[in-house]
Amino acid sequence: MPADAKRASLEAIESGQAAVVVGTHALLQERVTFAALGLVVIDEQHRFGVEQRSQLEAKAAGMAPHVLLMTATPIPRTLGQVLYADLDVSDLRTPPPGRVPIRTGIRGTDQLDGTWRRVRDEAAAGHRAFVVVPLIVEGESSDDGDGEGGTAEDVDSSAVAATSEAERLRGALAPLRVGLVHGRMRAADRDAEMGRFRDGELDVIVGTTVVEVGVDVPEATMMIVEGADRFGLAQLHQLRGRVGRGSAESFCVLVSDSTDPVARARLEAVAATRDGFELAEADFALRREGNVLGFAQSGLPRLRVASLQNEEHRRLATDARRHAEALLGGDDQTVLRSPEMAALADELQGGWLQRVAAGEDGEPAGAA
């Protein structure tokens, strides 16, 4: 934003004149001060880290704002929070009206002749194609970040770069018109290029993950993700969602030569289903829930007596949440006098937690 416009916005936010504030990650900046922050809505939650969300909530200055997190693919840590009753859940199980199925396949880099023929056929029919790559230029780390999606951050000179791939496709797909977008372009130039693609002045747009969200081109029927093993499940699902928004059959091609079993499992999960909930479960199984009391958003949890990877433990966690909510649904005196609370108090006073931690009573410390 121009400096004077940004200054005016900051003043309106601080004074309370602005009742609703819409912004990007820029809202996390220290100089953004809210008069009375009561509600925080975070869209595309998987693109934000734990500390980033905490920073925004902390701007309530001692208040406890209501927080609504929205995502098409809950990440492992989010599922862990749901099981631990840290989050209440509302879900939409049906796609928007008019959405068509998207056929998804996995191809090696030497199996793309048919894919590029399909791109030409789709362009001849008045449709358009996305080609997404993990880097801007060869030999650098991923440019646009992914919050919690899982894009690799290591330098990999073999990863397809947006600039070189756009140049290659301008020759390989001629006379199709090929454009380029990435996170280091000036916002006005990037918007202009996307506008040309949306208006039909371009047949193919090569880009990084800047096209992951907020892009609506109903005529786009092909999504080709090169180096797909470098992207997380949430990102792949979001990228695929950029097509299939019109009435024509749409396609998603995941390009990878990786033999890593975890990477292949991610790709196969995306190819097997379009259901964001199923993909979230697959992501949970592959990456685990992380540390729901800390900042780790995936990985092994720091639990002494359970693992949410274990189906039985997850069932117990769900049952425990249901019992706790039933207890807390009554008034304080009813809760305190309930048989369940009395039994819990007896267990705790009897040193149950200490016994479990010490592995006493013939049970290992990790027993549930």
ROSE-549449 format. One line per 5 residues: number of its first residue (from 1); their letters; for each residue z negated, y, x negated of C-alpha. Coordinates in steps of 0.02 Angstrom, whole numbers, plus 50000, padded with zeros to 5 digits. Example, Ala and Ser with C-alpha at 12.3 -4.5 7.8 and 13.67 -1.06 7.14 Angstrom:
1) AS) 49610:49775:49385 | 49643:49947:49316
//
This chain:
1) MPADA) 50000:50000:50000 | 50025:50180:49943 | 49864:50251:49869 | 49838:50380:50007 | 49863:50251:50145
6) KRASL) 49744:50129:50061 | 49613:50266:50039 | 49625:50311:50224 | 49604:50128:50272 | 49452:50106:50160
11) EAIES) 49370:50259:50237 | 49405:50197:50414 | 49331:50026:50372 | 49175:50098:50292 | 49143:50223:50432
16) GQAAV) 49168:50096:50571 | 49315:50192:50643 | 49420:50036:50617 | 49355:49908:50742 | 49475:49772:50681
21) VVGTH) 49533:49752:50501 | 49681:49641:50454 | 49711:49608:50271 | 49755:49491:50128 | 49643:49437:49984
26) ALLQE) 49629:49624:49950 | 49485:49627:50075 | 49380:49535:49944 | 49383:49685:49828 | 49214:49765:49794
31) RVTFA) 49269:49936:49855 | 49301:49868:50031 | 49140:49906:50127 | 49116:49867:50311 | 49008:49971:50427
36) ALGLV) 48952:49818:50527 | 49044:49656:50500 | 49011:49539:50645 | 49160:49420:50647 | 49265:49349:50505
41) VIDEQ) 49427:49255:50546 | 49507:49169:50396 | 49683:49106:50430 | 49762:48974:50318 | 49589:48926:50257
46) HRFGV) 49657:48806:50126 | 49725:48954:50027 | 49550:49024:49998 | 49416:48959:49880 | 49232:48934:49923
51) EQRSQ) 49177:49088:49827 | 49313:49194:49906 | 49256:49150:50081 | 49075:49182:50031 | 49122:49353:49961
56) LEAKA) 49199:49403:50126 | 49049:49343:50227 | 48932:49434:50107 | 49012:49599:50157 | 48910:49587:50318
61) AGMAP) 48768:49666:50217 | 48625:49555:50271 | 48696:49510:50441 | 48754:49335:50484 | 48933:49359:50547
66) HVLLM) 49021:49232:50656 | 49154:49144:50551 | 49312:49061:50616 | 49414:48959:50491 | 49592:48909:50539
71) TATPI) 49705:48783:50455 | 49838:48655:50498 | 49768:48532:50371 | 49579:48534:50341 | 49539:48502:50159
76) PRTLG) 49415:48366:50106 | 49268:48486:50087 | 49297:48552:50263 | 49289:48376:50335 | 49128:48349:50239
81) QVLYA) 49056:48508:50316 | 49105:48448:50489 | 49015:48284:50463 | 48861:48374:50399 | 48861:48487:50553
86) DLDVS) 48896:48644:50451 | 49049:48678:50560 | 49088:48662:50745 | 49267:48609:50778 | 49400:48657:50903
91) DLRTP) 49571:48577:50883 | 49746:48592:50951 | 49825:48420:50957 | 49998:48469:51016 | 50131:48571:50924
96) PPGRV) 50202:48731:50999 | 50328:48702:51140 | 50506:48668:51084 | 50467:48601:50911 | 50582:48459:50859
101) PIRTG) 50539:48307:50750 | 50562:48329:50563 | 50630:48180:50466 | 50541:48168:50299 | 50596:48066:50147
106) IRGTD) 50554:48046:49963 | 50695:48054:49835 | 50706:48047:49645 | 50797:48183:49551 | 50946:48066:49528
111) QLDGT) 50958:48030:49715 | 51002:48202:49781 | 51190:48194:49804 | 51168:48154:49988 | 51038:48291:50006
116) WRRVR) 51154:48426:49939 | 51294:48361:50052 | 51175:48379:50199 | 51138:48558:50145 | 51324:48597:50151
121) DEAAA) 51343:48513:50321 | 51195:48608:50392 | 51263:48773:50326 | 51432:48735:50406 | 51339:48714:50571
126) GHRAF) 51257:48885:50552 | 51091:48819:50488 | 50993:48862:50330 | 50894:48775:50194 | 50738:48808:50091
131) VVVPL) 50723:48744:49913 | 50544:48759:49849 | 50499:48738:49665 | 50327:48745:49580 | 50363:48879:49448
136) IVEGE) 50452:49046:49427 | 50520:49015:49252 | 50516:48859:49146 | 50368:48827:49032 | 50233:48920:49130
141) SSDDG) 50093:48873:49246 | 50109:48881:49436 | 50128:49061:49491 | 50069:49088:49666 | 49909:48989:49672
146) DGEGG) 49860:48873:49811 | 49679:48904:49857 | 49632:48725:49896 | 49801:48644:49913 | 49802:48563:49742
151) TAEDV) 49954:48628:49645 | 49941:48581:49461 | 49897:48726:49348 | 49946:48647:49184 | 50100:48705:49092
156) DSSAV) 50243:48583:49119 | 50412:48631:49049 | 50494:48492:49148 | 50446:48572:49314 | 50593:48650:49404
161) AATSE) 50589:48840:49390 | 50644:48953:49533 | 50753:49070:49431 | 50851:48935:49341 | 50865:48826:49497
166) AERLR) 50933:48971:49600 | 51063:49004:49465 | 51110:48819:49457 | 51128:48803:49645 | 51236:48959:49655
171) GALAP) 51362:48860:49554 | 51331:48686:49622 | 51333:48739:49806 | 51470:48872:49796 | 51530:48953:49905
176) LRVGL) 51360:48943:49993 | 51256:49101:49972 | 51093:49068:49877 | 50945:49189:49870 | 50782:49191:49771
181) VHGRM) 50601:49240:49813 | 50441:49223:49713 | 50270:49303:49694 | 50315:49421:49552 | 50450:49513:49647
186) RAADR) 50410:49682:49720 | 50354:49656:49899 | 50496:49762:49967 | 50626:49661:49870 | 50550:49497:49925
191) DAEMG) 50546:49552:50108 | 50726:49611:50096 | 50783:49443:50026 | 50690:49348:50162 | 50768:49465:50290
196) RFRDG) 50941:49420:50227 | 50899:49236:50242 | 50829:49259:50418 | 50981:49361:50472 | 51106:49231:50409
201) ELDVI) 51169:49328:50258 | 51103:49187:50147 | 51126:48999:50174 | 50995:48939:50050 | 50836:49021:49987
206) VGTTV) 50755:48959:49827 | 50571:49004:49815 | 50396:48963:49760 | 50250:48940:49880 | 50269:49119:49943
211) VEVGV) 50369:49037:50084 | 50223:48923:50130 | 50157:49028:50274 | 50212:49173:50383 | 50397:49129:50377
216) DVPEA) 50484:49097:50543 | 50670:49059:50534 | 50722:48950:50683 | 50893:48918:50605 | 50814:48836:50451
221) TMMIV) 50834:48647:50464 | 50808:48586:50285 | 50657:48596:50170 | 50683:48526:49995 | 50526:48524:49888
226) EGADR) 50567:48493:49705 | 50425:48431:49594 | 50336:48383:49755 | 50203:48286:49660 | 50137:48453:49595
231) FGLAQ) 50088:48509:49770 | 49938:48461:49874 | 49943:48379:50045 | 49900:48539:50136 | 50038:48634:50048
236) LHQLR) 50169:48501:50079 | 50124:48497:50264 | 50133:48687:50273 | 50300:48693:50183 | 50374:48562:50298
241) GRVGR) 50317:48669:50445 | 50441:48806:50394 | 50580:48699:50472 | 50595:48617:50642 | 50562:48783:50730
246) GSAES) 50727:48785:50825 | 50815:48658:50935 | 50911:48568:50796 | 50854:48410:50707 | 50770:48455:50543
251) FCVLV) 50740:48371:50376 | 50612:48378:50235 | 50653:48302:50065 | 50512:48276:49940 | 50586:48265:49765
256) SDSTD) 50484:48178:49631 | 50502:48057:49486 | 50314:48038:49465 | 50243:47864:49448 | 50062:47923:49463
261) PVARA) 49985:47820:49603 | 49884:47964:49678 | 50036:48079:49678 | 50142:47944:49759 | 50007:47914:49889
266) RLEAV) 50010:48099:49936 | 50198:48099:49956 | 50198:47938:50057 | 50063:48007:50171 | 50169:48161:50209
271) AATRD) 50323:48053:50238 | 50227:47939:50356 | 50159:48068:50479 | 50174:48247:50541 | 49996:48242:50611
276) GFELA) 49889:48367:50515 | 49731:48273:50562 | 49796:48110:50489 | 49849:48202:50331 | 49676:48280:50318
281) EADFA) 49600:48106:50326 | 49720:48045:50192 | 49676:48194:50082 | 49492:48156:50110 | 49519:47976:50055
286) LRREG) 49615:48029:49898 | 49510:48176:49841 | 49338:48153:49921 | 49235:48293:49996 | 49170:48378:49840
291) NVLGF) 49002:48465:49840 | 48969:48542:50011 | 48813:48629:49943 | 48909:48703:49796 | 49085:48759:49752
296) AQSGL) 49178:48597:49717 | 49309:48576:49852 | 49354:48397:49810 | 49290:48256:49701 | 49138:48144:49709
301) PRLRV) 48993:48214:49813 | 48819:48235:49740 | 48733:48123:49867 | 48590:48006:49824 | 48596:47893:49976
306) ASLQN) 48770:47897:50052 | 48955:47926:50029 | 49067:47995:50164 | 49204:47885:50092 | 49108:47738:50164
311) EEHRR) 49156:47711:50348 | 48980:47652:50394 | 48899:47801:50310 | 49018:47919:50400 | 48971:47837:50565
316) LATDA) 48787:47860:50524 | 48817:48043:50478 | 48906:48071:50643 | 48766:47986:50740 | 48636:48089:50646
321) RRHAE) 48726:48248:50692 | 48734:48196:50875 | 48547:48158:50880 | 48504:48322:50792 | 48609:48423:50914
326) ALLGG) 48526:48335:51062 | 48354:48375:50991 | 48395:48556:50955 | 48471:48577:51127 | 48298:48587:51205
331) DDQTV) 48162:48719:51186 | 48054:48718:51030 | 47903:48634:51108 | 48009:48495:51184 | 48088:48462:51015
336) LRSPE) 47923:48459:50922 | 47844:48340:51048 | 47992:48221:51060 | 47965:48039:51004 | 48111:48058:50883
341) MAALA) 48033:48207:50796 | 47865:48121:50788 | 47944:47968:50708 | 48035:48077:50582 | 47874:48169:50539
346) DELQG) 47786:48004:50509 | 47924:47944:50394 | 47925:48105:50293 | 47735:48110:50280 | 47739:47931:50221
351) GWLQR) 47841:47982:50071 | 48009:47908:50126 | 48114:48029:50025 | 48014:47997:49867 | 48026:47809:49891
356) VAAGE) 48215:47817:49913 | 48237:47929:49761 | 48132:47810:49657 | 48223:47656:49722 | 48062:47578:49787
361) DGEPA) 48039:47453:49929 | 48164:47337:49849 | 48311:47451:49882 | 48419:47535:49749 | 48413:47725:49743
366) GAA) 48589:47734:49812 | 48555:47627:49966 | 48584:47708:50135
//
